[in-house]
Amino acid sequence: MAAAMTRVILFNKPFGVLPQFTDKGTEGSPRPTLSDYIDVPRVYPAGRLDRDSEGLMVLTDNGKLQAQISNPRFKTGKTYLVQVEGVPNMAALTALQNGVALKDGPTRPADVEAIEAPDLWPRTPPIRVRKSVPDSWLRMPLYEGRNRQVRRMTAHVGYPTLRLIRWQIGTWALDDLAPGTWSDSNIKTPF
């Protein structure tokens, strides 16, 4: 069977944008959606990214690739840069690395590490800052995709998430893609 050409769009989703093309909410004025940024027919998000999270989304016209990226059984890694309130101690980092018990069950182990503050675009609106409490950054690769998982994991160990950026999905990364912009390519897929 010959490889098929698949369209892949990498989008840097800004804070506050819904990860879908329409707003089905009932609150007053419509909220920003993918359609405010991407005017490409027949591409669909491969997975979701909370409205209050930023970063990489992959959109494609290939349903099998979409499922491979979205479904945890395929173990497509997703790497997050996470700004947390406080400076996690070794016990908190070890707990995250070993997996924590959330209400919907234990998480898989994660190769979490403390990192220096990355050189990123400013968030609009800015995160809340408390002068008496420092903040710090973590790099968290995950291979499962539970609802608000990163936020729940960091809160579980006592360090609430202030800012969450998905930096990488599989081999695709944000690199120099500015918030609200996207790049387009065609790739060969075996299906």
C-alpha positions as CSV (number, residue, x, y, z in Angstrom):
1,M,0.0,0.0,0.0
2,A,1.4,3.4,-1.0
3,A,2.0,6.1,1.6
4,A,-0.7,8.8,1.6
5,M,-0.1,12.5,1.8
6,T,-1.4,14.1,5.0
7,R,-1.8,17.7,5.8
8,V,-0.4,18.7,9.2
9,I,-0.8,22.2,10.8
10,L,1.2,23.2,13.9
11,F,-0.5,26.0,15.8
12,N,0.7,27.9,18.8
13,K,-2.6,28.3,20.7
14,P,-2.7,31.5,22.8
15,F,-4.2,31.7,26.3
16,G,-8.0,32.0,26.3
17,V,-8.6,30.4,22.9
18,L,-10.9,27.4,22.8
19,P,-9.3,24.3,21.2
20,Q,-12.2,23.9,18.7
21,F,-13.5,25.7,15.7
22,T,-16.9,26.8,17.2
23,D,-18.0,28.1,20.6
24,K,-21.0,26.1,21.8
25,G,-21.0,27.9,25.1
26,T,-24.0,29.9,26.3
27,E,-22.1,32.7,28.0
28,G,-22.7,36.2,26.4
29,S,-20.3,37.0,23.6
30,P,-18.5,34.3,21.7
31,R,-15.1,33.3,22.9
32,P,-12.1,33.1,20.6
33,T,-11.8,29.7,18.8
34,L,-9.4,28.1,16.3
35,S,-11.5,29.6,13.5
36,D,-10.3,33.0,14.5
37,Y,-6.7,32.0,13.6
38,I,-7.0,29.1,11.1
39,D,-9.0,29.3,7.9
40,V,-8.2,25.9,6.4
41,P,-11.0,23.5,5.4
42,R,-11.2,19.9,6.6
43,V,-8.5,19.9,9.3
44,Y,-9.3,18.9,12.8
45,P,-7.4,19.1,16.2
46,A,-5.6,16.0,17.2
47,G,-6.3,16.3,21.0
48,R,-7.3,19.2,23.1
49,L,-5.6,21.9,25.1
50,D,-7.5,23.7,27.8
51,R,-8.7,27.2,27.1
52,D,-6.4,28.5,29.9
53,S,-3.3,26.6,28.6
54,E,-1.1,27.7,25.7
55,G,1.1,26.1,23.2
56,L,1.3,23.4,20.5
57,M,-1.7,22.0,18.8
58,V,-1.5,19.6,15.9
59,L,-4.4,19.7,13.3
60,T,-4.6,17.3,10.5
61,D,-6.9,16.0,7.7
62,N,-6.0,12.4,8.5
63,G,-8.3,10.7,11.0
64,K,-5.9,7.8,11.7
65,L,-3.1,10.3,12.5
66,Q,-5.5,12.3,14.6
67,A,-6.3,9.2,16.6
68,Q,-2.7,8.1,16.9
69,I,-1.8,11.5,18.4
70,S,-4.8,11.7,20.7
71,N,-5.3,8.2,22.0
72,P,-3.0,7.4,25.0
73,R,-2.7,3.8,24.0
74,F,-0.3,4.9,21.1
75,K,1.9,6.6,23.7
76,T,2.6,9.8,21.8
77,G,4.6,11.9,24.2
78,K,3.6,15.4,25.0
79,T,6.0,17.7,26.8
80,Y,4.8,20.6,28.9
81,L,6.6,23.6,30.3
82,V,4.9,24.4,33.6
83,Q,5.3,27.5,35.8
84,V,4.3,26.6,39.4
85,E,3.8,28.6,42.5
86,G,6.7,27.9,44.8
87,V,9.9,25.9,44.3
88,P,9.2,22.2,44.4
89,N,11.3,20.2,46.8
90,M,12.9,16.9,46.0
91,A,10.0,15.0,47.6
92,A,7.5,16.7,45.3
93,L,9.6,16.1,42.2
94,T,10.1,12.4,43.2
95,A,6.3,12.0,43.7
96,L,5.7,13.4,40.2
97,Q,8.4,11.2,38.7
98,N,6.9,8.1,40.3
99,G,3.3,9.0,39.5
100,V,0.7,10.4,41.9
101,A,-2.7,9.1,43.0
102,L,-5.4,11.4,41.6
103,K,-9.2,10.9,42.1
104,D,-9.4,9.1,38.7
105,G,-6.5,6.8,39.6
106,P,-2.7,6.9,39.6
107,T,-0.8,8.7,36.9
108,R,2.0,7.0,35.0
109,P,5.6,7.9,36.0
110,A,6.8,11.2,34.4
111,D,10.3,12.3,33.7
112,V,9.7,15.6,35.5
113,E,12.6,18.0,36.0
114,A,13.1,21.5,37.4
115,I,14.4,23.9,34.7
116,E,15.5,27.5,34.5
117,A,12.8,30.0,33.4
118,P,12.5,29.5,29.6
119,D,12.7,32.5,27.2
120,L,9.0,32.8,26.3
121,W,6.5,35.3,25.0
122,P,4.6,37.3,27.6
123,R,1.2,35.9,28.5
124,T,-1.9,38.0,28.0
125,P,-3.2,38.5,30.6
126,P,-0.2,38.0,32.8
127,I,-0.2,35.3,35.5
128,R,-1.0,36.3,39.1
129,V,2.1,37.0,41.1
130,R,2.4,37.0,44.9
131,K,5.4,38.9,46.1
132,S,5.8,36.7,49.1
133,V,5.8,33.4,47.1
134,P,8.4,32.6,44.4
135,D,7.6,30.7,41.3
136,S,9.6,28.1,39.3
137,W,9.4,26.1,36.1
138,L,9.2,22.3,35.4
139,R,9.5,20.3,32.2
140,M,6.9,17.5,32.2
141,P,6.8,14.9,29.4
142,L,3.6,12.8,29.7
143,Y,2.3,9.8,27.8
144,E,-1.3,9.9,28.9
145,G,-3.9,12.7,28.4
146,R,-6.3,13.0,31.3
147,N,-8.4,16.1,31.7
148,R,-6.3,18.9,33.3
149,Q,-3.8,16.3,34.3
150,V,-0.7,18.5,34.7
151,R,-2.6,21.0,36.8
152,R,-4.0,18.3,39.0
153,M,-0.6,16.6,39.4
154,T,1.2,19.8,40.5
155,A,-1.6,20.8,42.8
156,H,-1.5,17.3,44.3
157,V,2.1,17.8,45.4
158,G,1.5,21.3,46.7
159,Y,2.6,23.5,43.8
160,P,-0.3,24.9,41.8
161,T,0.2,25.6,38.1
162,L,0.3,29.3,37.2
163,R,1.1,28.9,33.5
164,L,1.0,25.8,31.3
165,I,2.5,25.6,27.8
166,R,2.5,22.4,25.7
167,W,5.9,22.6,24.0
168,Q,6.1,19.3,22.1
169,I,3.9,16.5,20.7
170,G,5.8,13.5,19.5
171,T,8.6,15.0,17.2
172,W,6.7,18.2,16.6
173,A,7.8,21.2,18.7
174,L,6.9,24.9,18.9
175,D,10.4,26.1,18.3
176,D,10.0,29.7,16.9
177,L,6.3,29.5,16.2
178,A,4.8,32.7,17.7
179,P,1.4,32.6,19.7
180,G,-1.5,32.8,17.3
181,T,0.5,31.6,14.3
182,W,0.7,28.3,12.5
183,S,2.8,26.4,10.0
184,D,1.6,24.0,7.4
185,S,3.2,20.9,5.8
186,N,2.4,17.7,4.1
187,I,3.8,14.5,5.4
188,K,3.7,10.9,4.2
189,T,1.8,8.5,6.4
190,P,1.6,4.7,6.0
191,F,-2.3,4.8,6.3
